[in-house]
Amino acid sequence: MYDLSRGMASQMSTAILGQRIDGIWHTGVVVFGIEYYFGGGVQKLPEGSFSRQNGLQPSQMLPLGNTTKTRAELETWLETIRHRYTQQTYDLINHNCNNFSDTICSFLLQRGIPEEIVGLPERVFAT
């Protein structure tokens, strides 16, 4: 989890939104030494490269479990959903990097990422 606000969300959210938001999260999924994420399409980089390239340090790394899927199975499955995750299909509230992370974790683990991450945009825009 990367805080795109670089700490500003936690400092200012209560005054602006009336509720505390710990961060504006960008998420990716690290598996097989690779970080998979949605950024203008399905992307992948060696673990740690996203952080270096974007000057962002992870705010948190949540261990979500172990998968029985292979890297080949993941790569094949990603090809079947790639068309759903493009620059044109991006939507800040309903179809973003966190939704992608949720989808990939559901494939790998049969459960998604925590709801407080996936549901954050909806909660913010509901204030």
C-alpha positions, 0 to 999 in steps of 0.5 A: 500500500502506497499513500499517494497523499504522502501523509496529507490525507491523515493530517487534513482529512478530518477537517475537510471530510469530517472523518479521518482517512489514513491515506489515499491508497495505491495498491499492488500485489507482490507475488513470485517476486513481481509487483502487479498493479493497474496503472494505465493497464495491467502492469508488472515490475520486479518487487521494489521497482515501483517504489524506486521509479515513483519515489514512494515507499510502501506505507504498509505491506499486508501479508494476505496468505499463500497461493496454490496458483503458479506464475504461469497460471497467473500470467495466463489468467491476467491475459483473460482480464487485461481488456477490463483494465485499460486506461479507458476503463479506469474509474476513480471510484469503481474501477481503480488499482485497488479493485485490480488488487482485489480481483487478483487476490481473489484469483490467487487466494479466493478472497480479496483485499480488505474492504477499508481499502477497496471501499475508500473512494466511495466513503470519501465521495459520500461525505 
